[in-house]
Amino acid sequence: MKFDTIIIGGGLSGLTCGIALAQQKQRVAIINAGQSTLHFNSGSLELLGYDENGELVDAPLKAIPLLSNMHPFHKLNAIDCLAKEAKLLLDAAGLVMKGSAEANHYRLSPIGINKPAWLTMDGLVQSTVPKRCLGSV
């Protein structure tokens, strides 16, 4: 087989890059070791769930400018546009995702922890409550 591009990694970056290249008629192979991030994060993707102090982030796009200059997000321009483009690419590939970069929602992780999420696959349960409602842990 011949490919124009080979992408190493099947996470959000690899998937969206592969979809964008395929839309430009490139032959793309995505090589991934094991399960993708969607498998380990209960069908969800995180944009910025926690700040640099480990505190929950409710509004990723508002929190990103408050991060230190050493944070990798400071190397990106127009994160809001990139987030919208990533969601559109995933939708076009048949991975219909619900969520918004303006406000995190929460998904129950495979080990039973409520984690902040940016996007969650359509049809999976989401919550706006960051902690368990059934007593304390």
Legacy VTK file of the C-alpha trace (Angstrom):
# vtk DataFile Version 3.0
C-alpha trace
ASCII
DATASET POLYDATA
POINTS 137 float
0.000 0.000 0.000
1.109 3.520 -0.685
0.188 6.522 1.422
0.759 10.228 1.003
0.905 10.677 4.769
1.384 8.338 7.716
0.259 9.674 11.100
1.597 8.160 14.299
-1.063 8.350 17.027
-4.832 7.932 16.992
-5.686 10.606 19.530
-7.612 13.775 18.767
-4.696 15.390 16.928
-4.004 12.317 14.792
-7.672 11.719 13.969
-8.506 15.298 13.041
-5.306 15.671 11.028
-6.057 12.437 9.180
-9.630 13.491 8.437
-8.495 16.899 7.140
-5.875 15.318 4.876
-8.320 12.716 3.569
-10.759 15.517 2.696
-7.940 16.962 0.560
-7.788 13.603 -1.295
-4.599 12.378 0.383
-4.177 8.689 1.133
-3.659 8.594 4.891
-2.724 5.831 7.330
-3.132 6.360 11.069
-0.998 4.048 13.180
-2.035 3.680 16.797
-0.769 1.430 19.577
-3.717 0.040 21.507
-6.991 1.829 22.149
-7.681 5.454 21.269
-8.325 8.248 23.747
-12.073 7.827 23.197
-11.854 4.334 24.707
-10.014 5.363 27.879
-12.014 8.535 28.478
-15.490 7.014 28.264
-16.142 8.360 24.778
-15.049 11.875 25.730
-12.279 14.322 24.897
-10.848 16.932 27.251
-9.747 20.416 26.172
-8.796 21.931 29.538
-10.357 20.122 32.462
-7.932 21.271 35.142
-5.765 24.347 35.493
-2.074 24.313 36.401
-2.975 24.108 40.115
-5.169 21.051 39.599
-8.412 23.008 40.040
-11.468 22.117 37.947
-12.040 24.366 34.950
-15.658 25.209 34.116
-14.985 27.376 31.049
-11.904 26.247 29.067
-11.809 29.174 26.627
-11.907 31.675 29.507
-9.306 29.737 31.522
-6.741 29.257 28.731
-5.560 32.922 28.650
-4.984 32.716 32.427
-2.454 29.863 32.098
1.253 30.625 32.484
3.363 31.445 29.442
5.059 28.047 29.864
1.814 26.170 29.139
1.667 24.595 25.637
-1.648 26.328 24.856
0.227 29.649 24.660
1.899 28.387 21.481
-1.465 28.058 19.713
-3.446 30.842 18.124
-7.236 30.891 17.910
-7.896 27.835 20.092
-11.620 28.548 19.880
-11.502 28.214 16.064
-9.366 25.076 16.263
-11.811 23.511 18.742
-14.762 24.219 16.436
-12.860 22.827 13.444
-11.956 19.642 15.336
-15.620 19.079 16.266
-16.717 19.594 12.649
-14.083 17.149 11.389
-15.169 14.514 13.899
-18.830 15.056 12.961
-17.978 14.697 9.266
-16.212 11.402 10.028
-19.354 10.056 11.683
-18.232 10.648 15.284
-21.077 12.916 16.367
-19.879 14.689 19.481
-21.825 16.857 21.933
-20.272 19.633 23.970
-18.701 23.043 23.774
-15.324 24.614 24.477
-17.197 27.374 26.309
-18.325 25.088 29.159
-17.102 21.681 30.343
-19.536 18.918 31.168
-18.711 15.744 33.133
-18.431 12.066 32.215
-17.985 9.078 34.479
-14.551 7.548 33.768
-14.006 3.769 33.495
-12.691 3.793 37.083
-15.708 5.690 38.445
-14.380 9.247 38.621
-16.428 12.168 37.296
-14.044 13.911 34.870
-14.438 17.207 33.010
-14.954 16.809 29.271
-15.091 19.081 26.252
-16.746 16.673 23.797
-18.629 13.442 24.410
-19.930 11.014 21.819
-23.625 11.492 21.094
-25.857 9.152 23.066
-23.595 8.885 26.130
-24.689 10.310 29.462
-23.302 13.705 30.444
-23.670 15.709 33.629
-23.232 19.358 34.526
-22.475 18.329 38.126
-18.729 17.908 38.820
-19.076 15.579 41.818
-21.088 12.502 42.637
-24.588 13.265 43.845
-25.038 10.047 45.838
-23.135 10.889 49.010
-19.486 11.586 49.578
-16.563 9.397 48.621
LINES 1 138
137 0 1 2 3 4 5 6 7 8 9 10 11 12 13 14 15 16 17 18 19 20 21 22 23 24 25 26 27 28 29 30 31 32 33 34 35 36 37 38 39 40 41 42 43 44 45 46 47 48 49 50 51 52 53 54 55 56 57 58 59 60 61 62 63 64 65 66 67 68 69 70 71 72 73 74 75 76 77 78 79 80 81 82 83 84 85 86 87 88 89 90 91 92 93 94 95 96 97 98 99 100 101 102 103 104 105 106 107 108 109 110 111 112 113 114 115 116 117 118 119 120 121 122 123 124 125 126 127 128 129 130 131 132 133 134 135 136
